[in-house]
Amino acid sequence: MQTSNNMGPEAAAQALAIDALGHLATDPESLGRFLALAGIGPENLRTAASEPGFLAGLLDFLLNDESRLLAFCENRGHEPTAVATAREILGGPAPQV
């Protein structure tokens, strides 16, 4: 994963995941689906975002839906491979489904 501004790989992965959360926030339907799958409500989003595994789970959510992943990448200027790399950095290899 390419890093910028002397950012280490983990910080860059976290930044990408936070960017993904910002992207989801612009799509209430997708955000609602993610929150339902994560088992949290909108009022708990800020607290949940600081929990280990939350950002990796968010990237899993994108990686499990190609159209959602490609929309995020196109909208925010990321490569799909960068999302997969960030997922591995934040939580190890993605589970096989």
Salt bridges, closest charged atoms under 4 A:
ASP19 OD1 - ARG76 NH1 2.53
ASP19 OD2 - HIS78 NE2 2.73
ASP60 OD1 - ARG87 NE 2.60
ASP65 OD2 - ARG68 NH1 3.57
